[in-house]
Amino acid sequence: MDAVLERSEEELELKVSALDDDGRPSRKQAEEAVRTLIKWAGDNPSREGLLDTPKRVVKAYQEFFQGYEEDPIEVLSRTFEEVEGYDDMVVLRDIRIDSHCEHHMVPIIGKAHIAYMPEGRVVGISKLARVIDIFARRLQTQETMTAQIADAIETALKPRGIAIVIDAGHQCMTTRGVKKPGVNTITRQFRGCFKDYEMERRFWDLIREG
């Protein structure tokens, strides 16, 4: 019995030591998991065309899910108060979104439109696009992502209002399951002054222009 316990403890130590400092599996373990999936799919991970696939997949995952490495509040922390009396909405439209469904880990591809009404200070417009990327580059549902983006901007900037619309196609619906290509999902968040009908209408007019 003691021998069994000792062996179990040794196996646990090996498993723990194989993890990175942040508790993640090692790159080697991740690559081995990809080989297992290739085998499960019915192919041979040792054939020429698939030899380097595990490395490529792990590298791609680092890019797909790099949003876990960034703090959206920190990104929005540098603001500017010199706006020369500007008191209207700031709008960014047609921001490309590449995300992955947390249910099937397949792509969600679409675009976001975002606006906020400053309360005495503004943030660099590239920071807004970056915050959208941070949340998109995590395993997500579109509904959650929309709310998370609104929450981050509201927390960091404390604006008078926020408007966010995300329009995206989900490959978990278009390439598998019900297989309905051309179907998009639209999610939205209107907060603060954008709950006013006139403000909401102005926002829609602006993102539809052009």
HELIX and SHEET records of a PDB file:
HELIX    1   1 ASP A    2  SER A   17  1                                  16    
HELIX    2   2 ARG A   27  ALA A   41  1                                  15    
HELIX    3   3 GLU A   48  LEU A   50  5                                   3    
HELIX    4   4 THR A   53  PHE A   64  1                                  12    
HELIX    5   5 GLN A   66  GLU A   69  5                                   4    
HELIX    6   6 PRO A   72  VAL A   75  1                                   4    
HELIX    7   7 ILE A  125  ALA A  136  1                                  12    
HELIX    8   8 GLN A  142  LEU A  157  1                                  16    
HELIX    9   9 GLN A  171  THR A  174  1                                   4    
HELIX   10  10 CYS A  193  LYS A  195  5                                   3    
HELIX   11  11 TYR A  197  ARG A  208  1                                  12    
SHEET    1   A 2 THR A  79  PHE A  80  0                                        
SHEET    2   A 2 VAL A 122  VAL A 123 -1                                        
SHEET    1   B 5 LEU A 139  GLN A 140  0                                        
SHEET    2   B 5 VAL A  90  CYS A 101  1                                        
SHEET    3   B 5 PRO A 107  MET A 117 -1                                        
SHEET    4   B 5 GLY A 161  HIS A 170 -1                                        
SHEET    5   B 5 ASN A 184  GLY A 192 -1                                        
END                                                                             
